[in-house]
Amino acid sequence: MAGSLRLPGFVNAHSHTFQRALRGSAAGSDFWGWRDTMLAAAESQTPALVREEYELTYREMLDAGYTAVGEFHYLGVAEAHAAAEAAAAVGIAFVLLHVAYARGGLLRFRQDSVSTFIAEVETLRAAGLTVGLAPHSVRACPADWLEEIGAYAAADSLPLHVHADEQPKEIEECLAEHGCRPIELLARTGCLTANTTVIHATHADGPELDLLASSGAAICVCPTTEADLGDGFLPAERVRTRGIPLCIGSDSNARIDPFEELRELEGIARRQTGRRGVFSTDELYEFGRERGARALGLEAWPETEVDLGHASLRGVEAQHVPAALLAGCGADVVVRE
Ligand SMILES: [Zn+2]
């Protein structure tokens, strides 16, 4: 086959773009050892570095077929503007998921109060950025912060993104502090609505998955990162049977390849169930595009284009191209601008 095929662009609903620099480092350490390496990289970020490096990584995302990105950002307000400028320079649709961080991590991540965080959000919105609210996690935000952030997001119908249930230790700490699990705490504090996206939910139990389903919240699954960090994998069949919406993210950006994220998601589901086609091709594309856009509050985002003459599509009949892209192609099938 010759020529090319235009498709709606993929939506990367969860990225920490500075972490692109970490691939291959901390290769032998556990999640918490990797996190120490990540914190050191975060500490060294400046607006100039973000402006330069994010442009290069956003270019890689576009070249891989992602035409929109949700930047889950905890590096400071000046760096948020730098990230937005980098995205504008390459033409990727950009949503800043501005992070609230009360405790832990690095001093530079933290606001001194939840009202300082809200003031930052208002400044960024007033400057014209498309902004969502991102209480980092139940580790980083106490219940009173979550309540205030949930109320602000609801009042203005803004996206709310939050990490939850990535690692068992986070669940143990939440149980000890609050007597409930992370997604239960999000529900209790008004942070679980149809505008919420929970990142990972790897270790969510049945009642937590029920809460996601009844609230209409989505899960952003980041399979290549979850594999790289040894998090575990999504309970895909239990998510599917409850009808919980899914979207995808490149997260740590060790890999930038939407085809691979979607293939991994379906691969996990097949390994868990012993069945093929747990998610249909159409469903996987919807997770990778429309549902990601919805999670970011985006109504429009650019298209992408794949090379029908690429070796990975050799011998594939035209009607099988969409499924073949997910089954057997990498991001190099995308036509570069
Ligand atoms: Zn993340």
Residues whose N, C-alpha, C, O or C-beta is under 5 A from the ligand:
A	BS01	ZN	D251
